[in-house]
Amino acid sequence: MSHQEKPYRLRCIYLRCKSMLVYGEDFEQDPEYQAGNVDFWCTLTARNIGPDGEEVSLPACCNPERPCFREF
């Protein structure tokens, strides 16, 4: 069986969820992540709201237009 390289997905370095801590870059393989049962937080605020006052989520934190965004 060969290991296929996943395409790079732009995201903020401050974005975290439990799946990322347990699975690392394979966090999307976590059954809890796949079921939508994960909460994201920002390491700058330690909350689900970023320093810009906006929500923290994978889609929201892939936007380089956010003022707090730093590429992973």
C-alpha positions as CSV (number, residue, x, y, z in Angstrom):
1,M,0.0,0.0,0.0
2,S,1.4,3.4,-0.9
3,H,1.1,6.5,1.1
4,Q,-0.4,9.4,-0.9
5,E,0.7,12.9,-0.1
6,K,-2.2,15.2,0.8
7,P,-2.4,18.6,-0.9
8,Y,-1.3,21.5,1.2
9,R,-4.1,23.4,2.8
10,L,-3.5,26.9,3.9
11,R,-4.4,27.5,7.6
12,C,-3.4,29.7,10.5
13,I,-0.6,28.5,12.8
14,Y,-2.7,29.5,15.9
15,L,-5.6,27.2,15.0
16,R,-5.9,24.1,17.3
17,C,-8.3,21.3,18.1
18,K,-7.9,18.1,20.1
19,S,-7.6,16.1,16.9
20,M,-4.6,18.1,15.9
21,L,-2.9,17.4,19.2
22,V,-3.6,13.7,19.0
23,Y,-3.2,13.0,15.3
24,G,-0.9,15.8,14.2
25,E,-1.2,16.5,10.4
26,D,-3.5,13.5,10.0
27,F,-6.1,15.1,12.3
28,E,-8.8,14.7,9.6
29,Q,-8.5,10.9,10.1
30,D,-9.8,11.3,13.7
31,P,-13.3,9.7,13.9
32,E,-14.4,12.6,16.2
33,Y,-13.3,15.1,13.6
34,Q,-15.0,13.3,10.8
35,A,-18.2,13.2,12.9
36,G,-18.0,17.0,13.5
37,N,-17.5,16.6,17.2
38,V,-14.4,18.8,17.6
39,D,-14.1,22.3,18.9
40,F,-11.4,24.6,17.5
41,W,-9.7,27.3,19.5
42,C,-7.1,30.0,18.9
43,T,-3.8,29.7,20.8
44,L,-3.6,33.5,21.0
45,T,-6.9,33.8,22.9
46,A,-7.4,30.3,24.2
47,R,-11.1,30.7,23.1
48,N,-13.3,29.9,20.1
49,I,-13.0,33.6,19.2
50,G,-9.9,35.0,17.5
51,P,-8.1,38.2,18.4
52,D,-10.0,39.9,15.6
53,G,-13.3,39.0,17.3
54,E,-14.3,36.5,14.7
55,E,-15.1,32.8,15.0
56,V,-12.4,30.1,15.1
57,S,-13.0,27.2,12.7
58,L,-11.0,25.4,10.0
59,P,-12.7,27.3,7.2
60,A,-12.5,30.7,8.9
61,C,-8.9,30.3,9.9
62,C,-7.8,29.4,6.4
63,N,-8.5,33.0,5.3
64,P,-5.2,34.9,4.9
65,E,-7.2,38.1,4.9
66,R,-7.8,37.9,8.6
67,P,-5.5,40.4,10.4
68,C,-4.4,37.7,13.0
69,F,-3.6,35.1,10.3
70,R,-0.1,33.6,10.3
71,E,0.5,30.8,7.8
72,F,1.2,27.3,9.2
